[in-house]
Amino acid sequence: MLRIVFDLAWWLSDRVWRSVRTISGDDAYDRYLSRAEVHPMSRREFYDQRLHQKWDRLSACGRCFSGHGPGESGR
């Protein structure tokens, strides 16, 4: 009986840990490697790409709130 409780607790903690990693994005590189083709990026290259994508989205969003697009005078 004690073994069953231990196994259940272990399984539950593993599922919670995996869920937390997925929600936070911590397992993004692991998921990328599972789908990677011939030449996967290094962990550092992957992180840099994700960081640039994040900031590009935020920069684009900042232009949306300015009321005019790039190169327009805003009159």
Secondary structure, 3 states (H helix, E strand, C coil): CHHHHHHHHHHHHHHHHHHHHHHHCCCHHHHHHHHCCCCCCCHHHHHHHHHHHHHHHHHHHHHHCCCCCCCCCCC
